[in-house]
Amino acid sequence: MTEDKRRRSRVKAGFEASLFVDGKAVPVRTRDVSLKGALLECDKDLAEGTPCELQLGLGPGLRLSIDALVARSSEQGLAVEFQGMDDQSFNHLLQIVRLNADDADMIEDELAEPAFEREKQN
């Protein structure tokens, strides 16, 4: 069994969403999300490293827009790694994760640690 190297808690979340690749919308459904990425149900096979934009509609006039890269595509689904989002999208994503987490306090603890490793300077 491989070691789990995730730095952020994942929560189950079944949102209908769109993944924009080269300006074209691909319908997807989220299986789980974290503050760093998401696992999606997707009928399209995309290559690792493909830039994309995940858009989640949370209600009338409320849409999260997240820049991402395809991390992997497998039988389990399409994993995307978040690259950037505006403050409003981050705050809404944070609330989704908090509300669905088994331990919301753990999410606060995770925010104190960097999610991404920085490249070492030589």
C-alpha positions as CSV (number, residue, x, y, z in Angstrom):
1,M,0.0,0.0,0.0
2,T,1.4,3.4,-0.9
3,E,1.7,6.2,1.7
4,D,-0.9,8.9,1.5
5,K,1.0,12.1,0.8
6,R,-2.1,14.4,0.7
7,R,-1.6,17.7,2.6
8,R,-5.3,18.6,2.6
9,S,-8.4,16.8,3.8
10,R,-10.8,15.5,1.1
11,V,-14.5,15.7,1.5
12,K,-17.3,14.0,-0.4
13,A,-19.0,16.5,-2.7
14,G,-21.3,15.7,-5.6
15,F,-21.6,19.0,-7.5
16,E,-22.5,19.2,-11.2
17,A,-19.7,21.3,-12.8
18,S,-18.0,22.2,-16.0
19,L,-14.3,21.7,-16.8
20,F,-13.2,24.1,-19.5
21,V,-10.3,22.8,-21.7
22,D,-9.2,24.9,-24.7
23,G,-12.3,27.0,-24.3
24,K,-14.7,24.1,-24.5
25,A,-16.9,23.0,-21.6
26,V,-16.8,19.3,-20.5
27,P,-19.5,18.3,-18.1
28,V,-18.2,16.8,-14.9
29,R,-19.4,15.8,-11.4
30,T,-17.2,16.2,-8.4
31,R,-16.7,13.1,-6.3
32,D,-14.6,14.8,-3.6
33,V,-12.8,18.1,-3.2
34,S,-10.1,19.6,-1.0
35,L,-8.5,23.0,-0.9
36,K,-5.9,21.7,-3.3
37,G,-7.8,19.7,-5.8
38,A,-10.7,17.6,-6.8
39,L,-11.6,14.1,-8.1
40,L,-14.1,14.3,-11.0
41,E,-16.4,11.9,-12.8
42,C,-15.7,12.7,-16.5
43,D,-16.4,11.0,-19.8
44,K,-13.4,12.5,-21.5
45,D,-9.8,11.3,-21.0
46,L,-7.4,14.2,-20.6
47,A,-3.6,14.0,-20.5
48,E,-1.7,14.7,-17.4
49,G,-0.6,18.4,-17.2
50,T,-3.5,19.7,-19.3
51,P,-4.5,23.1,-18.1
52,C,-8.2,23.6,-17.4
53,E,-10.7,25.7,-15.5
54,L,-13.1,24.1,-13.1
55,Q,-16.4,26.0,-12.7
56,L,-18.8,25.0,-9.9
57,G,-22.2,26.6,-9.9
58,L,-23.4,26.8,-6.2
59,G,-26.6,28.7,-6.8
60,P,-28.1,31.6,-8.7
61,G,-25.3,34.1,-9.4
62,L,-22.7,32.1,-7.4
63,R,-20.0,30.3,-9.3
64,L,-16.6,29.2,-8.2
65,S,-13.9,29.5,-10.9
66,I,-10.7,27.6,-10.3
67,D,-7.6,27.3,-12.5
68,A,-6.3,23.8,-12.5
69,L,-4.1,21.2,-14.1
70,V,-5.0,17.5,-14.8
71,A,-3.0,15.5,-12.3
72,R,-4.1,12.1,-13.5
73,S,-6.8,10.2,-15.4
74,S,-7.7,6.7,-14.2
75,E,-10.6,4.3,-13.7
76,Q,-11.3,6.2,-10.4
77,G,-11.8,9.4,-12.1
78,L,-10.1,12.6,-13.3
79,A,-8.0,14.3,-10.7
80,V,-7.2,18.0,-11.0
81,E,-4.8,20.0,-9.0
82,F,-5.8,23.6,-8.2
83,Q,-3.4,26.2,-9.4
84,G,-5.2,29.4,-8.5
85,M,-8.6,31.1,-7.7
86,D,-9.9,34.4,-6.6
87,D,-10.5,35.1,-2.9
88,Q,-14.3,34.7,-3.2
89,S,-13.9,31.2,-4.8
90,F,-11.4,30.2,-2.1
91,N,-13.7,31.3,0.7
92,H,-16.6,29.4,-0.7
93,L,-14.4,26.3,-1.3
94,L,-13.2,26.6,2.3
95,Q,-16.8,26.7,3.6
96,I,-17.7,23.6,1.5
97,V,-14.7,21.7,2.9
98,R,-15.4,22.8,6.5
99,L,-19.1,22.0,6.4
100,N,-18.4,18.5,5.0
101,A,-15.3,17.6,7.0
102,D,-15.4,15.0,9.8
103,D,-13.3,17.4,11.9
104,A,-13.7,21.1,10.9
105,D,-11.0,22.1,13.4
106,M,-8.5,20.0,11.4
107,I,-9.2,22.1,8.4
108,E,-8.1,25.2,10.4
109,D,-4.9,23.4,11.4
110,E,-4.2,22.6,7.7
111,L,-4.4,26.2,6.8
112,A,-1.4,26.9,9.0
113,E,0.8,24.7,6.8
114,P,1.7,25.4,3.2
115,A,-0.2,23.2,0.8
116,F,2.4,23.2,-1.9
117,E,6.1,22.5,-1.5
118,R,8.4,25.2,-2.9
119,E,11.3,24.2,-5.1
120,K,14.5,24.3,-3.2
121,Q,16.8,27.2,-4.1
122,N,20.4,26.1,-5.0
